[in-house]
């Protein structure tokens, strides 16, 4: 076995994300029943994740379906993006950075329309790794095997020569099904040790 590429998830891995509580806060603020935001915007959240709706459509749906004015919309979207972006997992980001140029590196993320621009501004992921596959750009969500095939193609490696780190067992299992060496992220010490063990194997 010769590992030639290491690929990372973003949320919960390269980013440390807080508990998502903004929808509940806004339901209370707007006098909506629990779960109403998720229910009313379910198709929009899905569409934004695979790129079938744009940010303008997202914002129109939010204002129309939740009865928000422009000020509330700006505050609501700001709250959602703050939770989405979280904070940098600086130790793991630096680890990913030092893997190059010996290894090809990449990102595969179940994302949302607008994420590339915001994550680049916050964390510079486009210069951190060689290739990024965002679900909203690819039209594919992990654990769809096609999204793993896409990152292999872009990095010019076969699946058996890749390590993938994700905090979701479901997504890691999907990568394993595609013959990729997948590791479930628990913490930085464990993740880095597990990757290094595969790199030395």
WOBELHU-V588051 format. One record per residue. N is the residue number from 1. RES is the residue in one small letter. PHI is phi in degrees with one decimal (none if undefined). OMEGA is omega as a letter, one per 20 degrees, with the letter a starting at -180 (NA if undefined). BURIAL is I if it has 16 or more other C-alpha atoms within 10 Angstrom, else O. Layout:
n = <N;N>
res = <RES;RES>
phi = <PHI;PHI>
omega = <OMEGA;OMEGA>
burial = <BURIAL;BURIAL>
//
This chain:
n = <1;2;3;4;5;6;7;8;9;10;11;12;13;14;15;16;17;18;19;20;21;22;23;24;25;26;27;28;29;30;31;32;33;34;35;36;37;38;39;40;41;42;43;44;45;46;47;48;49;50;51;52;53;54;55;56;57;58;59;60;61;62;63;64;65;66;67;68;69;70;71;72;73;74;75;76;77;78;79;80;81;82;83;84;85;86;87;88;89;90;91;92;93;94;95;96;97;98;99;100;101;102;103;104;105;106;107;108;109;110;111;112;113;114;115;116;117;118;119;120;121;122;123;124;125;126;127;128;129;130;131;132;133;134;135;136;137;138;139;140;141;142;143;144;145;146;147;148;149;150;151;152;153;154;155;156;157;158;159;160;161;162;163;164;165;166;167;168;169;170;171;172;173;174;175;176;177;178;179;180;181;182;183;184;185;186;187;188;189;190;191;192;193;194;195;196;197;198;199;200;201>
res = <x;x;x;x;x;x;x;x;x;x;x;x;x;x;x;x;x;x;x;x;x;x;x;x;x;x;x;x;x;x;x;x;x;x;x;x;x;x;x;x;x;x;x;x;x;x;x;x;x;x;x;x;x;x;x;x;x;x;x;x;x;x;x;x;x;x;x;x;x;x;x;x;x;x;x;x;x;x;x;x;x;x;x;x;x;x;x;x;x;x;x;x;x;x;x;x;x;x;x;x;x;x;x;x;x;x;x;x;x;x;x;x;x;x;x;x;x;x;x;x;x;x;x;x;x;x;x;x;x;x;x;x;x;x;x;x;x;x;x;x;x;x;x;x;x;x;x;x;x;x;x;x;x;x;x;x;x;x;x;x;x;x;x;x;x;x;x;x;x;x;x;x;x;x;x;x;x;x;x;x;x;x;x;x;x;x;x;x;x;x;x;x;x;x;x;x;x;x;x;x;x>
phi = <none;-126.8;-79.2;-115.7;-145.3;-127.4;-124.2;-121.0;-78.4;-102.8;-62.4;80.5;-127.9;-77.4;-114.6;-99.0;-104.9;-73.5;-60.7;-79.3;-120.0;-57.3;-58.5;-64.6;-62.5;-73.5;-62.0;-64.6;-64.8;-91.8;71.5;-97.6;-67.7;-57.7;86.4;-65.6;-65.0;-61.0;-66.1;-73.4;-114.3;-54.1;-67.7;-71.9;-62.0;-65.0;-62.1;-66.4;-76.6;-118.5;76.9;-88.1;-130.4;-98.3;-62.5;-61.6;-66.1;-59.4;-67.3;-63.6;-66.4;-60.9;-66.5;-69.3;-88.0;-107.5;69.4;-92.2;-90.5;-62.7;-66.1;-63.8;-59.5;-61.7;-67.9;-62.2;-65.4;-61.4;-63.2;-63.4;-68.5;-62.1;-69.9;-62.5;-77.2;57.6;-130.3;-70.7;-86.6;-60.6;-63.1;-72.3;-61.7;-67.1;-62.4;-60.5;-63.0;-78.5;-69.1;-84.7;-95.1;-61.2;-121.3;-74.0;-130.5;-155.3;-131.5;-128.7;-133.9;-75.3;-119.8;-143.9;-51.9;100.4;-68.3;-57.2;-63.4;-71.6;-73.0;-65.9;-63.8;-82.1;-128.8;66.1;-61.8;-65.5;-100.6;-76.6;-127.1;-76.6;-142.8;-125.9;-112.5;-96.4;-61.2;-71.6;-93.4;-83.3;72.4;-136.1;-114.4;-58.9;-97.7;-54.7;-59.8;-67.9;-73.5;-72.2;-62.8;-66.5;-68.7;-61.7;-62.4;-68.5;-89.2;59.7;-134.0;-84.9;-54.7;-64.7;-101.1;-121.2;-110.2;-127.3;-114.3;-144.7;-86.8;-102.8;-62.9;-60.6;-71.2;-64.6;-63.5;-62.2;-66.7;-61.9;-61.8;-91.8;74.9;-93.5;-77.3;-107.5;-121.5;-90.0;-71.0;-117.3;-159.6;-63.9;-59.5;-63.0;-64.2;-64.7;-63.2;-66.8;-64.3;-60.1;-61.8;-71.6;-65.8;-86.3;-65.7>
omega = <r;r;r;a;r;a;a;r;r;a;a;a;r;r;r;a;r;r;a;a;a;r;r;r;a;r;r;a;a;a;a;r;r;r;a;a;r;a;a;a;a;a;r;r;r;a;r;a;a;r;r;r;r;a;r;r;r;a;r;r;r;a;a;a;a;r;a;r;a;r;r;r;a;r;a;a;r;r;a;a;r;r;a;a;a;r;a;r;a;a;a;r;r;r;r;a;a;r;r;j;a;a;r;a;a;r;r;a;r;a;r;a;a;a;a;a;a;r;r;r;a;a;r;a;a;r;r;a;a;a;r;r;r;a;a;r;a;a;a;r;r;j;r;a;a;a;r;r;a;r;r;a;a;r;r;r;r;a;a;a;a;r;r;a;a;r;r;r;r;a;r;r;r;r;r;r;r;r;r;r;a;r;r;a;r;r;a;a;a;a;a;r;a;r;a;r;r;r;a;a;NA>
burial = <O;O;I;I;I;I;I;I;I;I;I;I;I;I;I;I;I;O;O;O;O;I;I;I;O;I;I;O;O;O;O;O;O;O;O;O;I;O;O;O;I;O;O;I;I;O;I;I;I;I;I;O;I;I;O;O;O;I;I;O;I;I;O;O;O;I;O;I;O;O;O;O;I;O;O;I;O;O;I;O;I;O;I;I;I;I;I;I;I;O;O;I;I;O;O;I;O;O;O;O;O;O;I;I;I;I;I;I;I;I;I;I;I;I;I;I;O;O;I;O;O;O;I;O;I;I;O;I;I;I;I;I;I;I;I;I;I;O;I;I;I;I;I;O;I;O;I;I;I;O;I;I;O;O;I;O;I;I;I;I;I;I;I;I;I;I;I;I;O;O;I;I;I;I;I;I;O;I;I;I;I;I;I;I;I;O;O;O;O;O;I;I;O;I;I;O;O;O;I;O;O>
//
